[in-house]
Amino acid sequence: MENDNEKNKQVSQQNYSESQNTPYCITRRFGSMTFEETVQNVKNSLAKFGIDLVGEFDVKQYLNSRFNKMPRHLILMVCETEMASKLISSDIQMSILFPCNLTIKDVGDNSIIEVSIEDTETTWSSSMKKDVMEVAKNTKETLKKVLDNIEQLNVKL
């Protein structure tokens, strides 16, 4: 039981300022939307840019038995058919690294929603193939457009 309490402390006391400074993802924070609005805006933005949502993983639900105070945390697995085809035709082993991940989570006191996209230029760089790196760059740019579009979908004129 003591081990479970220690895990609870780690989640509730996590330093979320670190999550904005990682080499493997690009993060934006939003304070003007609820968690649900952010999720919907992310899904709408994915659709706008032709990216398929191929899976959802609710981290809070999965780890609920381990953590009493687990913040909402959703992982969206996303893919775009043409980029995936180019990736696999360049290096069949790259299938281990896709679909790409995008996360949506409550941070701090649950008044801030953090959305992170995978930085495919970093995560796919282990292939060291020029064609893969071109796909990685294009994928990253598309995912950045999704990220940049999220809050714009919340503006009501």
N, C-alpha and C positions, 0 to 999 in steps of 0.2 A: 504494500500500500504506500509506503514511503516513496518508492520509485515513481508511482503515479502522481503523487503530490509534486515531486521535483519536475516532472514533465509539465504539469500545469503551470508552474512558475515560469518555465522557459517560454511558453507560448504567451502568457500574459505580460511578460517583461521584455519581450523581444524588442530590439532596437530597430524600428522600421526605417530609420534614416539610412541604414546600411543597404536596404533593398533598392534604393534608387541609384546606387553606385556599384553595379556589378558589370563585368565584361560580357556577360552572356544574355542580358536582357535590356530592354529600353522601357522605362517606366514613366507614367504620367499619373498625377493625382488630381482628383476631382472632389470639390466640396459643395458643388451646386446641385448634385443629383443624389437620389437615394441609390442603394445597392441595386434594387430592382430596375430602376430607370437606367442605370449604367449598363446592366446586363442586356437590357433590351436595345439600348443604343449601340452597344458593341455588336450585337447580332445584326442589327440593321446596317451598320457600317460594313460588316463582313459581306453581307449580301450586295451592298452597293458596289463593292470592289470585286465582286465575282469570286469570293472565297467561300468554300463550303465548310459548314460546321459538321464535322464527322463524328464528334463525340463530346460528351460533357462528363466531368468528374467532380462531384461535390466532396471536397476534402473534409469539410466540417462534418458532414454526415458519416463519412467513412471512419473518421477518427473520434467520433462522438463518445465512444466508450472509453477512450484514453484521456480526453481532456474535458474538463468541466466548462472552461471558458474559451473554447476555440472560436475565433472570429469567423464570420462567413468567408469562404474561400472556394472559388470555383475555378476549375481548369477547363478551358475550351480547347479541344483538339481541332485544328483547322488545316485545310489543304486546298490547293488550287490545281485542277487536273493537268493543265498544260505544264506548269512548273514541276509538278510531281513526275510527269512523263519525261521531261528533260533531265531531271535529276537522276532518275532510275536508268535512263539510257546512257548517262555519263558514268555512273558508278552504281551498279546493282546493290552494293552493300549499304548505300545511303538510305535504303528503306528502313534501317534501324533508327534513323533520326527523324523520320516524319511519320505522322503529321506534325506540324508545328504546334507549339503550345502558346496559349495566351491565358493569363491569369487575371482574375478579378477578386479583390479581397478588401475587407474592412480593415482599416489600420487605426492606430491611436485609440481614440474614444468612440469609434464607429461613426464619426462625422466625416471622415475622409474615405474615399474609395480609391484604391490603387489598381491601375490596370497596367500589366506588363506584357510585352511581346518578346518572343524569342529573337535574339540577334543572330540570325542564321549565318551571317558572315563569320561569326565567332564559333558557333556550335557546329557548323559544317566544315570548318577549315581543316579538320583532320584528314579530309579526303586528299587535299593538296593537288587536286586536278583543276585545271583552268576552267573547264566547262562547268564543273560543280560550283566553283566560286562565282561564276557569272550568274548562275541560277540563284545562289545564295544572296548575292547583292540585289537582284531583282525582287526576290521574295521579301527581303528586309525592307526595301523601299515600299512595297505594296502594304506590308504590315504596318509600317510607319504611317501611311495614309489612313489606314483604319484607325490607328491610335489618334491621329490628329483630327479625325472627323467626329469622334465620339461626343464631345461637348457641343459641337455645332448642331448635332441632331436634337439637342435639348432646348435650343433657342426657339422661342415662340414669338412670332411677329404679329 
